[in-house]
Amino acid sequence: MKIGFIGLGIMGSRMAANLLNKGYELVLYNRTREKAEPLLELGASWADSPMDLGQRVKIVITMLSTPEAVGETALHGRHSFLDTMSAEALWIDCTTVNPSFSRRMAEEAAARKIRFLDAPVAGSKGPAEAGQLVFFVGGSDQDVETARPLFEAMGKAIFPMGGHGTGSAMKMVNNIILGQAMTAFSEALVFGEALGMTKHAIFDTLASSPVTAPFVNSKRRKFEEDDYAVEFPLQWMHKDLHLAAETAYEAGAALPGMNAAKELFALAKRKGLAEEDFMAVYKVLAGKQ
Ligand SMILES: NC(=O)c1ccc[n+]([C@@H]2O[C@H](COP(=O)([O-])OP(=O)(O)OC[C@H]3O[C@@H](n4cnc5c(N)ncnc54)[C@H](OP(=O)(O)O)[C@@H]3O)[C@@H](O)[C@H]2O)c1
């Protein structure tokens, strides 16, 4: 089956590679063409624009940075793909966006008789590479079943959450924990170091403790070696918390802790850490940046 894939950043390039390795024929588009080259060498083909891609496939997967990037690629630009996809084709948006945006994209798709799933993922660079992502999916059961083999090629678990926007809603819920767990752990690390402990001793003690979020252990080596090379860009953590704040406003929910964490990521961005890993928020708390 021929699949269109748009957005070949940290996550998208690895997800597309897994589809290719599982035998899917891929048509690729990325704003920066060079990022597609390794996959083109493996046999994928290139589309000159999202519009060109849309007319060549029956399923399009997007893995872009922000709602704005999705809107520009799907709808606004003269090169958008939604206008060239055929009726009954399926668009799967894996970008982390807010649920009201996903519902709007579902409406835009439906107006063109195109089916839509919001299917953001949990899991970072490593799980994306290993085909171990977790998909939170919003849309009809029938469309989930159509997409299931693709999710299985890229991930280890699929959670159908309900109608359009519910996949994105679950992702917001997931990421307000992720952002706060990172700031909470970083703060504890800074506190422990101020009390004379080493990072090594703190990790040894807390690694298997129930108070530590398990994902933090996957960052242990990076914390100990002050290696902030990007896996999950700090700027996208900030974006996700901003979208969660917007979503909470729409839903009438209060997120005081999340908003405090969000502002730490804003501060880190102002200090030039946008493109480092989101663990770089530790540097701000430690006064190292
Ligand atoms: N990294 C993670 O650990 C992780 C985990 C779960 C979910 N996510 C989410 O997954 C999505 C992708 O993350 P990522 O880490 O792969 O980000 P990334 O490496 O920064 O890649 C972003 C992608 O979006 C494209 N893009 C950005 N702005 C664009 C625009 N205005 N028009 C067209 N294309 C545009 C980029 O194109 P260029 O190559 O031309 O820049 C690139 O393909 C984000 O929504 C993120 O929140 C990330």
The ligand as a Gaussian input file, in Angstrom:
#p B3LYP/6-31G(d) Opt

LIG

0 1
 N       10.658000      14.298000      19.866000
 C        9.866000      13.689000      20.733000
 O       10.350000      13.054000      21.700000
 C        8.363000      13.706000      20.594000
 C        7.623000      12.736000      21.282000
 C        6.231000      12.705000      21.147000
 C        5.605000      13.654000      20.362000
 N        6.353000      14.620000      19.729000
 C        5.619000      15.581000      18.892000
 O        5.800000      15.162000      17.556000
 C        5.856000      16.285000      16.682000
 C        7.174000      16.261000      15.906000
 O        8.231000      16.321000      16.851000
 P        9.762000      16.172000      16.439000
 O       10.494000      15.964000      17.703000
 O        9.891000      15.198000      15.325000
 O       10.041000      17.662000      15.912000
 P       11.136000      18.187000      14.882000
 O       12.313000      17.291000      14.828000
 O       11.356000      19.626000      15.223000
 O       10.386000      18.091000      13.462000
 C        9.358000      18.977000      13.120000
 C        8.882000      18.724000      11.710000
 O        7.905000      19.723000      11.369000
 C        8.325000      20.398000      10.166000
 N        7.867000      21.788000      10.214000
 C        8.027000      22.680000      11.217000
 N        7.430000      23.848000      10.905000
 C        6.913000      23.704000       9.671000
 C        6.175000      24.555000       8.804000
 N        5.847000      25.802000       9.156000
 N        5.769000      24.060000       7.603000
 C        6.097000      22.800000       7.247000
 N        6.793000      21.932000       8.022000
 C        7.182000      22.397000       9.225000
 C        9.830000      20.280000      10.171000
 O       10.318000      20.513000       8.877000
 P       11.868000      20.900000       8.646000
 O       12.601000      19.597000       8.630000
 O       11.876000      21.612000       7.356000
 O       12.273000      21.777000       9.797000
 C        9.983000      18.839000      10.642000
 O        9.695000      17.942000       9.618000
 C        5.670000      17.525000      17.566000
 O        4.320000      17.885000      17.561000
 C        6.095000      17.024000      18.941000
 O        5.464000      17.759000      19.967000
 C        7.712000      14.652000      19.804000

